[in-house]
Amino acid sequence: MPKTVVVTGANSGIGLAMAHELAARGATVCLACRNQAKAEAAREEIARRTPGAKVDVLSLDLSSFEHIHRFATDLAARHERVDALINNAGASPLKQQFTAEGFELQFGANYLGPFLLTHLLLPQLRLAAEQTGDARIVHVASVAHNIGRIDADTFRGRSKYRPFPAYAQSKLANLMFNYALARRLPDGLSTHAMHPGGVDSDIYRELPRAVHAALRPFLISADRAGRLGAELALSPEYRERSGEYLTAQRPNPVSRRARDVAAQEALYAESAVLAGVEPLPRR
Ligand SMILES: NC(=O)c1ccc[n+]([C@@H]2O[C@H](COP(=O)([O-])OP(=O)(O)OC[C@H]3O[C@@H](n4cnc5c(N)ncnc54)[C@H](OP(=O)(O)O)[C@@H]3O)[C@@H](O)[C@H]2O)c1
């Protein structure tokens, strides 16, 4: 049965590479993107590389709960079943910014928005799990989680904002969500986290030129990371491996904080309150 895969932030970098790979493997790809002009350009690029590719474009801004709800409604009207959701979109602004609900942008848009989105898409994912026995959620986390700390006092902003601790917290939260979700999802619906590697993408666009130039030799291509994302979404190899965290570039240690089950559960419960969703019970 043909698969439908939603990729957030699919108009550039790793998300676009995933979309190319998924389209080449015959999936219908929904590009869930903030910037519609870039999303249309991505659709054309995918069609050029994979003639006959099935690509849909939908508007999604993860920095607004209202927008996320609207996206979920639009998606449900167009795709009854979702076989995989890839929570890829992420940002790392150098200056502190906030979501529409007043959360610090990296916590809000990199973590809390995808948390809400995942819960809103569960009906379509569950339907896919019932019909095919195989539906998946993929979280793009990062090796940066290793220096992250979950600190509720920073969720709505930091008095002394430094971008990297804020980014690391959001990526730690992505990984902890993966573990908490693995204890909750029904049979046939699995969750997977990945570190894409240090990838040469636009995420470094705000870095000073010299820093970016020094970093570049150590970065891998978005295509390599995109292949892992597509594999986690589609490959039979990962079907029974819910809760795992994989990487496209080693080494990739998992921090003690990320593995702390009590902390995962506390974050899950608090996030459900913040995002206004009914928490899923543990199996
Ligand atoms: N590159 C790396 O070395 C690296 C390493 C570890 C993890 N990651 C993770 O990989 C993921 C993809 O990053 P990338 O490297 O491919 O960077 P990228 O090229 O900058 O792509 C980021 C994507 O996220 C989208 N996005 C940002 N804020 C959004 C929002 N509020 N709502 C909806 N979409 C939003 C961007 O959309 P716009 O075009 O509208 O800005 C863009 O499509 C991120 O989660 C990042 O944290 C990257």
The ligand as an SDF file (V2000), in Angstrom:
LIG
                    3D

 48 52  0  0  0  0  0  0  0  0999 V2000
   22.3640   20.8050   10.5180 N   0  0  0  0  0  0  0  0  0  0  0  0
   22.8460   20.1760   11.5680 C   0  0  0  0  0  0  0  0  0  0  0  0
   24.0720   20.0450   11.7510 O   0  0  0  0  0  0  0  0  0  0  0  0
   21.9130   19.5890   12.5730 C   0  0  0  0  0  0  0  0  0  0  0  0
   22.4500   18.8170   13.6230 C   0  0  0  0  0  0  0  0  0  0  0  0
   21.6020   18.2440   14.5430 C   0  0  0  0  0  0  0  0  0  0  0  0
   20.2330   18.4220   14.4160 C   0  0  0  0  0  0  0  0  0  0  0  0
   19.7280   19.1850   13.4070 N   0  0  0  0  0  0  0  0  0  0  0  0
   18.2730   19.3470   13.3290 C   0  0  0  0  0  0  0  0  0  0  0  0
   17.8420   19.0240   12.0230 O   0  0  0  0  0  0  0  0  0  0  0  0
   16.6050   19.6760   11.7570 C   0  0  0  0  0  0  0  0  0  0  0  0
   16.6450   20.3070   10.3690 C   0  0  0  0  0  0  0  0  0  0  0  0
   17.6100   21.3280   10.3610 O   0  0  0  0  0  0  0  0  0  0  0  0
   18.4810   21.6920    9.0850 P   0  0  0  0  0  0  0  0  0  0  0  0
   19.8930   21.5060    9.4610 O   0  0  0  0  0  0  0  0  0  0  0  0
   17.9660   21.0120    7.8770 O   0  0  0  0  0  0  0  0  0  0  0  0
   18.2460   23.2910    9.0230 O   0  0  0  0  0  0  0  0  0  0  0  0
   17.5070   24.2200    7.9490 P   0  0  0  0  0  0  0  0  0  0  0  0
   17.9970   23.9750    6.5880 O   0  0  0  0  0  0  0  0  0  0  0  0
   17.6180   25.5850    8.5380 O   0  0  0  0  0  0  0  0  0  0  0  0
   15.9920   23.7250    8.0030 O   0  0  0  0  0  0  0  0  0  0  0  0
   15.1640   23.9880    9.0790 C   0  0  0  0  0  0  0  0  0  0  0  0
   13.7280   23.8740    8.6200 C   0  0  0  0  0  0  0  0  0  0  0  0
   12.8750   24.1060    9.7590 O   0  0  0  0  0  0  0  0  0  0  0  0
   11.9030   25.0610    9.3660 C   0  0  0  0  0  0  0  0  0  0  0  0
   11.3990   25.8370   10.4920 N   0  0  0  0  0  0  0  0  0  0  0  0
   12.0950   26.6170   11.3430 C   0  0  0  0  0  0  0  0  0  0  0  0
   11.2600   27.2060   12.2040 N   0  0  0  0  0  0  0  0  0  0  0  0
    9.9970   26.7900   11.8870 C   0  0  0  0  0  0  0  0  0  0  0  0
    8.7120   27.0550   12.3860 C   0  0  0  0  0  0  0  0  0  0  0  0
    8.5000   27.8970   13.4060 N   0  0  0  0  0  0  0  0  0  0  0  0
    7.6310   26.4380   11.8200 N   0  0  0  0  0  0  0  0  0  0  0  0
    7.8130   25.6050   10.7700 C   0  0  0  0  0  0  0  0  0  0  0  0
    9.0070   25.3310   10.2340 N   0  0  0  0  0  0  0  0  0  0  0  0
   10.0860   25.9220   10.7910 C   0  0  0  0  0  0  0  0  0  0  0  0
   12.6170   25.9720    8.3700 C   0  0  0  0  0  0  0  0  0  0  0  0
   11.6480   26.6830    7.6490 O   0  0  0  0  0  0  0  0  0  0  0  0
   11.9320   28.1350    6.9850 P   0  0  0  0  0  0  0  0  0  0  0  0
   12.5040   27.8450    5.6530 O   0  0  0  0  0  0  0  0  0  0  0  0
   10.5920   28.7720    6.9420 O   0  0  0  0  0  0  0  0  0  0  0  0
   12.9010   28.8430    7.9040 O   0  0  0  0  0  0  0  0  0  0  0  0
   13.3640   24.9300    7.5650 C   0  0  0  0  0  0  0  0  0  0  0  0
   12.5190   24.3390    6.6290 O   0  0  0  0  0  0  0  0  0  0  0  0
   16.4020   20.6730   12.8980 C   0  0  0  0  0  0  0  0  0  0  0  0
   15.4890   20.1410   13.8360 O   0  0  0  0  0  0  0  0  0  0  0  0
   17.7780   20.7630   13.5420 C   0  0  0  0  0  0  0  0  0  0  0  0
   17.7230   21.0870   14.9110 O   0  0  0  0  0  0  0  0  0  0  0  0
   20.5440   19.7670   12.4790 C   0  0  0  0  0  0  0  0  0  0  0  0
  1  2  1  0
  2  3  2  0
  2  4  1  0
  4  5  1  0
  4 48  2  0
  5  6  2  0
  6  7  1  0
  7  8  2  0
  8  9  1  0
  8 48  1  0
  9 10  1  0
  9 46  1  0
 10 11  1  0
 11 12  1  0
 11 44  1  0
 12 13  1  0
 13 14  1  0
 14 15  2  0
 14 16  1  0
 14 17  1  0
 17 18  1  0
 18 19  2  0
 18 20  1  0
 18 21  1  0
 21 22  1  0
 22 23  1  0
 23 24  1  0
 23 42  1  0
 24 25  1  0
 25 26  1  0
 25 36  1  0
 26 27  1  0
 26 35  1  0
 27 28  2  0
 28 29  1  0
 29 30  1  0
 29 35  2  0
 30 31  1  0
 30 32  2  0
 32 33  1  0
 33 34  2  0
 34 35  1  0
 36 37  1  0
 36 42  1  0
 37 38  1  0
 38 39  2  0
 38 40  1  0
 38 41  1  0
 42 43  1  0
 44 45  1  0
 44 46  1  0
 46 47  1  0
M  CHG  2   8   1  16  -1
M  END
$$$$
